[in-house]
Amino acid sequence: MNLTTMSWNARTVKFPIRLAVLLSFLQIAILGQARAVTISGIVRDAESRSAVAEANVVLSALPLTVRTARNGEFSIGVPHQGAFRLAVSHVAYEPFQADLEMGADDISLEISLQQGSI
């Protein structure tokens, strides 16, 4: 009697574990189909056309700020489609903002910043 009770309990414990593993694989398969899109680009000085390094690039609704590299380039992965506001700022330049509609395709931008008044 004690052995059958132990066997039944082992099966009962294994079922939820197997179900959890199965649901995890299902979630990975579903999320793997939704590809993140990328917003990338370069930030330049509007007059000299030189790259602007260390500019802050922020996409609304994402808790993430990236900085442009020495060559002015940046890249942000966007996990879902929709409308976003892109904001670029640098201490020596006027702020830049643009509204973007993200679809299934990556976006590449060239942003020109106007020098700010000191």
Secondary structure, DSSP 8 states (H G I E B T S, - for coil): -HHHHHHHHHHHHHHHHHHHHHHHHHHHHHHHHS--EEEEEEEEETTT--B-TT-EEEETTSS-EEE--TTSEEEEEESS-EEEEEEEE-TTB--EEEEEEE-SS-EEEEEEE-B---
